[in-house]
Amino acid sequence: MMYYKKKSTFLVALSILALSAVTSANTCTDFLFKQFNTFLDPQAEVYIDSTSIDYYSEQVVIASKDFYDNGKLVKRIKIYDEDSVVTYFYYNSNESVLKKTSKEYINSVSTIQDTLFIEIQEYNDGVFEEKIIRKQTPNYVVEKGTDYLFEFILKQDTVIETYQMNIKKDSVYKYSTFDIADPSDDFKCYEYENGNEKGIPILYKPNEKGFSIQYTYEDNSYNREYFFIKKDNTTSLRKTLKPVKISPKARYFDMLGRYKFSK
């Protein structure tokens, strides 16, 4: 799911989808999809509590912590080496609520049957930057920004992630990743991308307050883990940060803590 990866080849995509057709329901892929469709959903059964992302090859470490009020995400703190960035979230309001400091989102949320519609206005130090449109269903999420389009699909025991960058430019950059269940381990799945037939392992790890989704690359150059909690539970950051050099790339993570690629 890293945004600097190239798109998967067609033959690899076909083989992966064929594999998913014969495997059974998988806890890892089911909860992996919750990483996408619980965002800004006050009715969600679980919440993203915190995130840990390590770029060892670039000496970058980032962690984030989310805060909720009556089931709504209201604040996120991203922690770097020497500073932190606070993001505020508001709902069904207007610009009068803005603190005009740091990053802020005004979210207009509505629900029709099982579909959640979210219009997100993004501000930086009080200056409007872009409008993001997001739609979430139990098995499909689509998010469209000024110059990107993301789609996440839960199909049987496969999560399909499709990314389109630079959609307003002449050369649109597209690629997809496929998260496939491990037929022998209900708590494990694999992410396939960049034409690589060897998938990146993803682990579903239950704990006393919820669960986490952990990605670990074989060369340990890039690791990330998303911690989720059930309703009415609170937790603290689970990672102690070491002093590191902050790469400029560390400033460009999206609302879910993923790196925002720009070609």
C-alpha positions in Angstrom: 0.0 0.0 0.0 3.0 2.3 -0.1 2.4 5.1 -2.7 5.8 5.0 -4.4 5.2 1.4 -5.6 4.6 0.7 -9.2 1.3 -0.8 -10.4 0.9 -4.6 -10.4 1.2 -6.5 -13.7 -2.0 -7.9 -15.3 -0.9 -11.5 -15.1 0.0 -11.3 -11.4 -3.4 -9.6 -10.8 -5.2 -12.5 -12.5 -3.3 -15.2 -10.6 -4.1 -13.4 -7.3 -7.8 -13.1 -8.0 -7.9 -16.8 -9.0 -6.3 -17.7 -5.7 -8.8 -15.6 -3.7 -11.7 -17.4 -5.4 -10.7 -20.7 -3.8 -9.8 -19.6 -0.3 -12.3 -19.2 2.6 -13.3 -16.2 4.6 -10.4 -14.7 6.4 -10.3 -12.6 9.6 -7.2 -10.7 8.4 -8.8 -9.4 5.2 -12.1 -8.6 6.9 -10.5 -6.5 9.6 -7.9 -5.1 7.1 -10.8 -3.5 5.3 -12.0 -1.9 8.5 -8.8 0.2 8.2 -10.5 2.0 5.4 -14.3 2.0 6.1 -14.3 3.1 9.8 -12.7 6.5 9.1 -15.0 9.3 10.3 -17.9 6.9 10.8 -19.5 7.6 14.2 -21.4 4.3 14.0 -18.3 2.1 13.5 -17.8 -0.7 15.9 -14.1 -0.1 16.2 -11.9 3.1 15.9 -8.4 3.7 14.7 -6.6 4.5 18.0 -3.0 5.0 16.9 -0.5 4.4 14.1 3.1 3.5 14.0 5.1 3.9 10.8 8.9 3.3 10.4 11.0 4.1 7.4 14.3 2.6 8.5 16.1 3.2 5.2 15.3 6.9 5.4 15.6 7.1 9.2 12.1 8.3 9.6 9.7 7.4 12.4 6.2 8.6 12.8 3.4 7.8 15.3 -0.1 9.2 15.6 -2.8 9.2 18.3 -6.5 9.8 17.7 -9.0 11.3 20.2 -12.8 10.8 20.0 -15.9 12.5 21.5 -19.2 10.6 21.4 -17.8 8.3 18.7 -16.5 11.1 16.5 -12.9 11.7 15.7 -12.1 15.2 16.9 -8.3 15.4 17.1 -5.2 13.6 15.8 -1.7 14.1 17.0 1.2 13.1 14.7 4.5 12.8 16.5 7.9 13.2 14.8 11.4 13.5 16.3 11.4 17.0 17.5 7.8 18.2 17.0 4.2 17.2 16.7 1.4 18.2 14.3 -2.2 18.5 15.6 -5.1 18.0 13.2 -8.7 19.0 14.2 -11.9 17.5 12.8 -15.3 19.3 12.9 -18.7 18.0 11.7 -21.6 19.6 9.8 -20.4 23.1 10.5 -18.8 26.1 8.7 -15.5 28.1 8.8 -16.5 29.9 12.0 -15.3 26.8 14.0 -11.7 27.0 12.6 -8.9 27.6 15.0 -6.8 28.8 12.0 -3.8 26.9 13.2 -2.3 23.6 12.0 -4.4 21.3 9.8 -8.2 21.3 10.1 -11.0 19.4 8.4 -14.7 20.3 8.3 -16.7 17.1 7.6 -20.3 17.1 6.3 -21.5 13.6 7.1 -24.8 12.0 6.0 -26.1 8.4 5.7 -28.5 6.8 3.3 -29.2 3.2 4.2 -25.8 1.5 4.5 -23.9 4.2 2.7 -21.9 6.9 4.5 -21.3 10.1 2.5 -18.6 12.5 3.7 -17.6 15.9 2.2 -14.3 17.0 3.7 -13.0 20.5 3.4 -9.3 20.7 4.2 -7.7 23.8 5.7 -4.1 24.6 6.6 -3.6 27.5 9.1 -7.0 28.7 8.2 -6.5 28.7 4.4 -8.7 26.4 2.3 -6.7 23.8 0.4 -9.0 21.2 -1.1 -12.3 19.4 -1.0 -12.4 15.6 -0.6 -15.4 13.5 -1.4 -15.7 10.1 0.4 -18.3 7.3 0.2 -18.2 4.2 2.4 -20.3 1.1 2.3 -19.8 -2.3 4.1 -17.6 -3.5 1.2 -16.6 -0.5 -0.8 -14.9 2.8 -0.1 -14.0 5.5 -2.7 -12.2 8.8 -1.9 -11.6 11.6 -4.5 -9.4 14.6 -3.9 -8.3 17.4 -6.1 -5.8 15.3 -8.0 -6.3 11.7 -6.8 -8.8 8.9 -6.6 -8.6 5.9 -4.2 -10.9 2.9 -4.2 -11.0 0.0 -1.7 -13.1 -3.1 -2.4 -13.7 -6.1 -0.1 -14.5 -9.1 -2.3 -14.8 -12.5 -0.7 -11.4 -12.7 1.2 -9.6 -10.2 -1.0 -9.1 -6.4 -0.4 -8.4 -4.6 -3.7 -6.8 -1.2 -3.5 -6.7 1.0 -6.6 -4.9 4.3 -6.8 -5.0 7.0 -9.4 -2.6 10.0 -9.0 -2.3 13.2 -11.1 -5.8 12.7 -12.5 -5.9 16.3 -13.7 -2.7 16.0 -15.7 -1.9 14.4 -19.0 -0.1 11.4 -17.6 -2.3 9.7 -14.9 -0.4 7.3 -12.6 -2.4 4.2 -11.8 -1.6 1.1 -9.8 -3.4 -1.5 -7.7 -2.6 -3.8 -4.7 -4.3 -7.0 -3.8 -4.5 -8.2 -0.1 -5.1 -11.9 -0.2 -6.1 -14.3 2.6 -3.6 -17.0 3.8 -5.7 -20.2 3.3 -3.9 -21.8 6.2 -3.8 -19.0 8.7 -7.0 -17.0 9.5 -5.0 -14.2 11.1 -2.7 -13.7 8.1 -2.9 -12.2 4.6 -0.5 -11.0 2.0 -0.2 -7.8 0.0 0.8 -8.2 -3.7 2.1 -5.2 -5.7 4.7 -4.1 -8.1 4.6 -7.3 -10.1 6.1 -9.2 -7.1 4.8 -12.7 -6.8 6.0 -12.9 -3.1 3.5 -11.0 -1.0 4.2 -8.7 1.9 2.9 -10.4 5.1 0.0 -8.7 7.0 -0.9 -9.8 10.5 -4.2 -9.4 12.3 -3.3 -9.3 16.0 -6.1 -9.3 18.6 -5.5 -7.8 22.0 -7.6 -7.1 25.2 -9.1 -3.8 23.8 -9.3 -4.4 20.1 -6.7 -5.5 17.5 -3.9 -4.2 15.3 -3.0 -4.7 11.6 0.7 -5.0 11.1 2.7 -4.8 7.8 6.3 -5.9 7.8 8.7 -5.8 4.9 11.2 -8.6 4.5 14.2 -6.2 4.5 12.7 -4.2 7.4 13.0 -1.0 5.4 9.4 -0.1 6.0 7.0 -1.2 8.7 3.7 0.1 9.9 1.0 -0.9 12.4 -2.5 0.4 12.9 -4.1 -0.1 16.3 -7.8 -0.3 16.6 -10.0 -0.2 19.8 -13.6 -1.2 20.4 -16.1 1.4 21.5 -15.7 2.8 25.0 -12.1 1.7 25.2 -9.2 4.2 25.5 -5.5 3.5 25.1 -2.2 5.3 25.0 0.6 5.4 22.4 2.3 2.0 22.3 5.6 3.1 20.8 8.5 5.0 22.3 10.2 7.1 19.6 13.9 7.3 19.3 15.7 10.5 18.1 15.8 10.3 14.3 16.4 12.5 11.3 13.1 13.6 9.7 12.9 13.2 6.0 10.8 15.8 4.1 8.6 12.9 3.1 7.4 12.5 6.6 5.3 15.7 6.3 3.1 14.3 3.6 0.9 11.6 5.1 -2.8 11.6 4.4 -5.7 11.4 6.9 -5.3 7.7 7.4 -1.5 8.0 8.0 -0.6 6.7 4.6 2.1 8.4 2.5 0.7 10.7 -0.2 2.6 9.9 -3.4 3.1 12.6 -6.0 4.9 11.7 -9.1 
